[in-house]
């Protein structure tokens, strides 16, 4: 079978959707299927990669987004799909690409739309709409989107709430993590392998350079955009230091708020390392931290948080987001998305013995391997699973 996935929020510096698409492609191929990913690019081209084929469609750059492009020409994308002749269609976009559901229906191709974000939350973050106004607009849009596709997939219960209030059935498919690449000790691996993350290893020694002795290392790994609220991580650090906890912060990621955040962090021990394209570098950084922060109030899953847990690093997250669903016991703490509450949660977590909180984090992550995600998606498509393929 040929599975085609079309996504907009995909760029060299992007995170969640890019990681998800690559992992699904690799899993589908292991199960014996063909996989093609269609994404926006600076020019039209076709590449054959280890996890499948990538078709880039020339698309305009969106100002103020840090390099993202958006495919808006549905006719061009339909032409690509007609040439690809997919047996199943997956779409990771509810805005400019939702019309592809109509194409799939006319072509007799079963279709799935993956809801990677809370639309009502995005509207509240980027518009002056009140909570109820944002919900009403999101409801109208989500009802129209769901009508175009055969199935709606959400990755968390939190993400499914805006469909549940409309009575629209969804399929819950949690995302996963590469448990082999993200593991306790990944920071030491990076140093011994000489990767781009070598300066962060072993055990975060270099990342802590210049910090006070035994100062806890906090890490934020996130796109630096408004809806992610990276400023809360800086403000939480400021509050911790005001309380006498000599912590420091490393921020990994790029985005439109990068320059503003550097100014906001002036005078604090905050290091900006930019976007880390090397996955080993990401694992090294997350593994070197004492606590990883996920302050985004409307985060719908939080792959970086899950990757941190896999590295044995606990997470402090906003209790209004889906990341809170990932945290159990001493794997982390959920708090109100405001500086004092986040700082208090970090302080409380740091009082738990390191071996205890790190073991709890890894145990929780082990429930979220990528094969589980791929099997669930293949089952949704009515196709064989990765697991069953391995046992034949």
N, C-alpha and C positions, 0 to 999 in steps of 0.2 A: 504494500500500500504506500501511496505517496501522501505524506502529511505536509501541508504548507502553513506556515505561521507568518502573519503580517503584523508588523509593529511599528509605531512611530517614535516612541521615547527611547531611541536607540542611537547612541553616539559613542565616539571613542572614550569619552569621559563618563559615560552613564554606568549605572550599577545594576539595580534589581532586574529590570526587564531583559537586559543584555545577558546577565548571568542565567536567568531562567530559560531564555530561549536556547542558549548553548547547551545547557544541561538537558533540556527536553530532547533536543536534536540528537545528542549523544545516546540518550536512553532509547529513543525510537530506533536508531540504527542498530543498537545492540539487540533489539527485539526483531530485527530483520526488515525494518521499514525504511523507505527513503524519506529524507527531510530537507525542505527548502525554507529558508528564512528570507522574507522580503522586507527591506528596511529602506529608509531615506538615506541619500548620500549626496556627495558633491557632483557625482556623475553616474551614469548608468553603467553597471558592470556586473559580471558573474564571477564568483570565486568558489573554489572547492576547498573546504576546510575540514579538519578532523571530525567535527561534529555534524557536518552536512554541507549543503550548498547555500551560499548567501547571494541573493540578488539585490543589488543596490539600485534604487530608482532615483534619478535626479530630482531633488526637492529643494525648495527655498529654505534658507536659514531664518530662524525666528529671532529677531532682535531681543537682546536682554535675557537670553536663556542659557548663555554660556556655550554656544555651539550646536544646539539642537536644530534639526531640520524636521519639517513636517510634510508628509505626502498629502497633497490636497487634490490632485488630479485623479479622480476615481476612474476616469476612462483609461488612463495609462495603466493603472493598477489592474483593472479588469482585463486589459490586453495581456498583461504579464500572466495573470491567472489562467487565461484561456490557453496560453502557450504551455504553462506548467501542467495543466490538467490534473489538479489535485483530487485525491479521493476523500480527503478530510481537510477542512479549513479551520484554522484558529486565528483569532484577531485579538491583539492586545491594544485596543484603542476604542474609546466610546465617542470620539468626536468626529474627526474628518473621515475615519474609516468605517463607521458603522453602516454605511450604505453597502458594504461588501456582503452583508447578510442577505440582501436582496439578490445580489449576483449568485451567491451560493444556492439560494432557493431555486432560482430559475435554472441553474445548471445541474440541479439534483445532487448537490454536494452537501453532506451533513456539516453543520457549522457550529462553532463555539466562540463566544466572546468571553475573554478573561477580564474581570474587573479588578485591576491592580490598585485602585485608589477609591477613596470615598469622594464621590462627586460633590456631595453637600459640603464636605470639609474643604475641598479645593475652592468652592465658591465663597465660603466664609473667609478663607485666607486671602483671596485675591480680589474680592469685590466688596462694596459697602453693604451688601445684603445682610439682613439680620438672620438669625438661626432659622426661623420658620420660613422666611422668604427663600433662603437657600434650599431648604428642604423641598418646598413646592416646585421650584425650578428644576431641581435634581430629579424629583419624582416624575415630572413630565418627560424629561429627557430619558431617564432610565426605562420608563414604560415603552417609549418608542424604540429604544435600543433592543430591549428584550424581545419585542415583537418581530424584529428583523432576523434574529438568530434562533437556532434550534435549542441551544442551551446556554445558560449563563454560569460561569465558574467564578467562585470567589475563593480566596486563599485563607480567609479567617472568618470567624463568626461576626467579628466587628465589621468586616467588609461587606458581609451579607445583609446587615441590618437595614440598609436603605432600600434593598429589594424586598425584604421581608415585610416592611410596613406597607408595601403595595400588594402583598400576597403573591409576588412573583417567585416561583420555585427556583432555587439555585442549587448547584452542586458544589460541595465544600471539598476543595483539593488543596491541602497545605503545601507550600513550597518546601524545598529541601536545602541541604548543605552537603558539600563534599567533605565527608568525615575523615577521609585520608589526607587531604591537603590541609584542612583546618583541624588541628589537634593540639593537645597540650604538648609543648615543646617545639611548636612550629617556629617560634622566634629563634631558638637555638639552631634549628635546621637552616634557617636563612643565613645565619652567620657562617656556618660550616660549608654551605653550598656556594657562597659568594654571590648571592643574588643582590638585586637592587635594595633589598631590605637588610643587607648585612650591617648597615650602620645602626640598625635598631636592635641588634642582637649582640650577645646572648642575653636572654631574659630582660631585655629592655635597658641594658646597661648604658648603651650610647644614647638611647632616647631620653634617658634621665640625666644626661650630662648637664652640669650646671645647676641641677636642682638641689634643694636642701637634702641632707642625709635622710634616707628612708622616707622621702616625700612620696606619697602615693601618686601613681601615674594614671591619669584619666585620659581616655581616648574618645574622640567623636569621629566616626567614619560615615560621612553623609554628603549628599549633594548640598551645596551651600545656596539654598534658595528659600524663599519666604515661608513656604508651607512646612519646611523641615524644622524651622525655628532653631538654627544653630546658635543664635545669640543666647539662648537659654543655657547652653553648655558653658559659655564664657561667664555668664552671670552667676551660675551655680558655683563655678570655681572661685569667683570673687567672694561669694558668701562663705564658702568653706574657709578661705584664708582669713576672712574677717573673724571667723570663729576659732582661729588658731590652728587649723589643719593645713600644714604646708604642702598642699597638693599642687600638681602642675598638669597641664593639658596639652595634648597633641591633637591637631585637627587635620584629618585627611579628607580631601575632596576638593572639588572645584565648583564654580557656579557664579551667578550674578552678584551674590553678596560678598564675594571674597574680599574686595578692597574695604568695604564698609566694616567687615568683621575684624580686619587687621587694626583698623582705627579703634574699634570698640574694645579690643583686647590690649590696648596700649598700657604698659606698666604692669602687666600680669605675665607670669611664666607660661605663655602660650606659644607653641611652635606650629606653624602651618607647613605641611609637607606636600600640599597639592594633591592632585589625583594620582593614585598608585595603580598603574596599569598592570603591573606584575602581581598576580594573585598570591605568590609566595610572599611578596612584600606586605600585602594586606594581612595575611595570616601572621606574619612576624609581628606586625604592629599590634594587632588585636591580642595576640598571645603575650605580648610584653606588658600589657596594661594590668592594672589592679582592678579597674572598673571601666566598662565601656558605657557611654551615655547614649541614650536614644530619646531625646526630648521632644521629638515631633509629635504634636498633639493629635494629628489625624493620620499617622502612619498606618497603612493598611496591612503590612506584614512586617517588614524590617529584616531583610536578609543579612545586613551587617550585624545586627544583634544576634541572629542565629549563628552566624559564623564566629562571633565572639564566644558564645556559649560552647561551641564545638572546640575552641581553643582552650577551654577551661577558665574563661574570664566571665565573671558575672556582669549583669547589665542592670542599669537603673533607667527606667523608661517612664514616659508619661502614662498615667493611668487612664487617659482618655483614648489611647491608641490601641491597635491590635497587638503591639509588642508585649503588652501586659499579659496576653494569653500565653506567651511563650515562657513566662517566668513562673517558677514554682519552687517553693521552699527557699533555700539559700542560693538558688541560681540567679537571684536578683531581687529587685524591689521596684514597685510601681508607685509613683507619687504624682501629685498635682503638677501640671506643667508650668511651674513658676519657680524662681531661683531658690527660695528658702526651702521649699518642700523637696526639691531635687537634691539640694545640698544635704539636708537631713537624712535622706534615703542613702546617699553615698556614705555618709558618716556611719550610719547604722550598719551598712553592709561591710564596711571596712573593719568593724568590731568583731565580725565573724572570723574565726581562724581561717587563714588563707587556704589550707588544704581542704577544709570542709566546703567552703564556697566554690572552690575550683572543681572539686569532684561533683558537686551538685549541678554546676553549669554543664559539664560534659555529659552527665547522665541525661539531662533534659535534651540536649542536642541530638543524642543518639536515637531519639524517637523520630527524627526528621531527615533521614537519608534520602537522597534524590531518587533512588529506585522506587521508593514508596510513592513519590509524586508521579513519576513516569508511569508506573503500573496503574495508578488511579486514572490518569488521562487516557491511557490506552483502553482501559475498561470502559470509559465514557464513550470512546470512539467505537466500541464493539470489536476491539482488536486484541491480540495476544499481549501478555505482559512481559516485561523484562525477566521477571523471575521464572515464569513458565518456559520462556525461551531458553534460559540457562539450563533447565532440567531436562530438556528434550534430548 
